[in-house]
């Protein structure tokens, strides 16, 4: 895809500035282009501004989903143990 070849580096740098993680930025960028390839979205206006908006939104969605994740490491106080079986 020509749009990807021409603009992926700039879009990736933009996503990195939002999510502060190269892997998350790549994920956001690939989500946008995957949706384009599947035909889920159609660009009717100028493609470059649309791609930047789409990558921004995908990056922000990743931040939102990350904020809902809970780190369970160190939860060794028995909180997640099965309750005792009473006979």
C-alpha positions in Angstrom: 0.0 0.0 0.0 1.5 3.3 -1.1 0.1 5.3 1.7 1.8 3.1 4.2 5.1 3.3 2.4 5.0 7.1 2.2 3.6 8.0 5.6 4.3 5.2 8.1 7.4 6.7 9.5 5.7 10.0 10.3 2.6 8.3 11.6 4.7 6.0 13.8 6.6 9.0 15.2 3.3 10.8 15.9 1.9 7.7 17.7 5.1 7.4 19.7 4.6 10.9 20.9 1.2 10.0 22.2 1.7 6.6 23.8 5.4 6.8 24.8 5.9 3.2 23.7 7.3 2.1 20.3 5.4 -1.2 20.5 2.1 0.5 21.3 2.6 3.0 18.6 3.2 0.2 16.1 0.0 -1.5 17.2 -2.0 1.7 16.8 -0.6 2.3 13.3 -1.2 -1.3 12.2 -4.7 -1.2 13.6 -5.5 1.7 11.3 -4.0 0.2 8.2 -5.6 -3.2 9.0 -9.0 -1.6 9.1 -8.2 0.2 5.8 -7.2 -3.1 4.1 -10.3 -4.9 5.4 -12.5 -2.2 4.0 -13.9 -1.3 7.5 -13.2 2.4 6.8 -13.1 4.4 3.6 -11.2 7.7 3.2 -13.4 10.2 1.5 -11.3 13.3 2.2 -7.6 14.0 1.9 -5.9 10.7 3.2 -3.0 12.1 5.2 -4.9 14.2 7.7 -7.4 11.3 8.1 -4.6 8.9 8.8 -3.1 11.2 11.5 -6.5 11.5 13.1 -7.1 7.8 13.0 -3.6 7.0 14.4 -4.2 9.6 17.2 -7.6 8.0 18.1 -6.1 4.5 18.0 -3.3 5.6 20.3 -5.6 7.3 22.7 -7.8 4.1 22.8 -4.7 2.2 23.8 -4.0 4.6 26.6 -7.6 4.2 27.8 -7.5 0.4 27.7 -4.1 0.4 29.5 -5.5 2.6 32.3 -8.1 -0.1 33.0 -5.5 -2.9 33.4 -4.6 -3.9 36.9 -1.2 -5.3 37.7 -1.8 -8.4 39.8 1.9 -9.1 40.5 2.6 -9.1 44.2 -0.9 -10.1 45.1 0.3 -13.1 47.0 -1.7 -12.5 50.2 -4.3 -15.1 49.4 -6.8 -12.7 47.9 -7.2 -14.8 44.8 -7.1 -18.2 46.4 -10.2 -20.4 46.2 -12.4 -20.3 49.2 -12.3 -23.3 51.5 -14.8 -26.0 50.9 -17.2 -26.6 53.8 -18.6 -30.1 54.3 
